Amino acid sequence: MKPNLLPFRRTIFSSCLVLAACLSLPAVAATFRSFTEAVSGSYFFQQPVYWVGEEPPSEAESQLLFKILDDWRVSQQIGLAELEAFLETYTNSVWAPSLHANLGKFYRDSGRYTPALEHWEQAWVGIKPTVSGRRGQDRGRLHPGALDPVARQFGPLRNAH
């Protein structure tokens, strides 16, 4: 007599459908009010990704970045190429300084110091107008943790002198 596997198969199939729905892009972002919040509110790196500037990013740009960062979670090889392409395409993105800072840390941790320094330089170039405009007036949004990856890397150097 063969065991009846139909209930077991239905349970497995149902579980797979629920899992697929939970992992879909809209379902992940649904816990946030917007893709901008989803990018800033999720940890794709050791530090969050923040936007920097006077105007928030467009929802379309944030949705694209969220998809790229979600791919990064799945495969850093694929996600890294997509992130680099995003930064080349959206050179003036309000996400760019934070992405550069986080990628700098990623490259440093991987032993790739030249790209790490290049990304940290781009992070600094991206926030420099915002930081220099802060004397006496608020000329842009710079989240306090936006450059934490850079500060952590150069903190020991500052104390060495």
C-alpha positions in Angstrom: 0.0 0.0 0.0 1.4 3.4 -1.1 1.3 6.3 1.4 -0.8 9.2 0.4 1.6 12.0 -0.4 -0.9 14.5 -1.7 -1.4 16.4 1.5 2.3 16.6 2.0 2.8 17.9 -1.6 0.1 20.5 -1.1 1.8 21.7 2.1 5.1 22.0 0.3 3.6 23.8 -2.7 1.7 26.2 -0.4 4.9 26.9 1.5 6.8 27.7 -1.7 4.1 30.1 -2.8 4.1 31.9 0.5 7.9 32.1 0.4 7.9 33.4 -3.1 5.3 36.1 -2.2 7.4 37.1 0.8 10.5 37.5 -1.2 9.0 39.4 -4.1 10.2 43.0 -4.5 6.8 44.7 -3.8 6.2 42.6 -0.7 9.6 43.5 0.8 9.1 47.2 0.1 5.4 47.0 1.3 6.5 47.3 4.9 7.7 50.8 4.1 5.6 53.7 2.7 8.0 54.2 -0.2 11.0 52.7 -1.9 13.0 55.6 -0.6 12.2 54.5 3.0 12.8 50.9 2.0 16.4 51.7 0.8 17.2 53.7 3.9 15.4 51.4 6.3 17.1 48.1 5.1 20.6 46.9 5.9 22.2 45.9 2.6 25.7 46.8 4.0 27.0 47.0 7.5 25.7 50.6 7.5 22.4 51.8 6.1 22.2 53.7 2.8 21.1 57.3 3.2 20.3 60.0 0.7 22.1 63.3 0.9 20.9 66.6 -0.5 18.2 69.2 -0.6 15.6 67.1 -2.4 14.7 63.5 -1.8 15.3 61.0 -4.6 12.6 60.2 -7.1 10.5 57.1 -6.3 11.6 55.6 -9.6 15.3 56.0 -8.8 14.7 54.6 -5.3 12.8 51.6 -6.7 15.6 50.8 -9.1 18.2 51.1 -6.4 16.1 48.9 -4.1 16.0 46.2 -6.8 19.8 46.5 -7.3 20.5 46.3 -3.6 18.1 43.3 -3.3 20.2 41.6 -6.0 23.3 42.5 -4.0 21.8 40.5 -1.1 21.4 37.5 -3.4 24.8 37.7 -5.1 27.4 40.3 -4.4 29.0 39.5 -7.8 25.9 40.5 -9.7 24.9 43.2 -7.3 28.4 44.8 -7.4 28.3 45.2 -11.2 24.8 46.6 -11.0 25.8 49.1 -8.2 28.9 50.2 -10.1 26.6 50.7 -13.2 24.1 52.6 -11.2 26.8 55.0 -9.9 28.1 55.5 -13.4 24.6 56.2 -14.8 23.3 58.3 -11.9 26.5 60.3 -11.1 24.5 63.1 -9.3 22.2 60.7 -7.4 21.5 61.8 -3.8 22.2 58.1 -3.0 25.7 58.2 -4.4 27.7 59.5 -1.4 26.4 56.8 0.9 26.7 54.1 -1.7 30.3 55.2 -2.4 31.1 55.2 1.3 29.6 51.7 1.8 31.3 50.3 -1.4 34.6 51.8 -0.1 34.2 49.7 3.1 33.3 46.7 1.0 36.4 47.0 -1.2 38.6 47.6 1.8 37.3 44.6 3.6 38.0 42.6 0.4 41.6 43.8 0.3 41.0 46.0 -2.7 42.4 49.3 -1.4 42.6 51.3 -4.7 38.8 51.0 -5.5 38.1 51.6 -1.7 40.0 54.9 -1.8 38.4 55.9 -5.1 34.9 55.3 -3.6 35.7 57.1 -0.4 37.0 60.0 -2.4 33.8 60.1 -4.4 31.8 59.9 -1.1 33.6 63.0 0.1 33.2 64.9 -3.2 29.5 64.1 -3.0 28.9 65.4 0.5 31.4 68.3 0.4 28.8 70.9 -0.8 26.4 69.8 1.8 28.9 69.9 4.7 30.4 73.2 3.6 26.9 74.7 3.4 26.0 73.9 6.9 27.6 77.0 8.5 24.7 79.1 9.7 22.1 77.5 7.5 20.8 74.1 6.6 21.5 73.7 2.8 20.9 70.0 2.6 20.1 66.8 4.3 23.1 65.0 5.6 22.2 62.1 7.9 24.5 61.8 10.9 25.5 58.3 10.0 25.9 58.8 6.2 29.7 58.7 6.4 30.1 56.3 9.3 31.9 53.7 7.1 34.5 56.4 6.1 34.9 57.7 9.6 35.5 54.3 11.0 38.2 53.6 8.5 40.1 56.8 9.0 39.5 57.2 12.7 42.6 55.1 13.6 44.7 57.1 11.2 43.6 60.4 12.9 44.6 59.1 16.3 48.0 57.8 15.0 49.4 61.3 14.4 
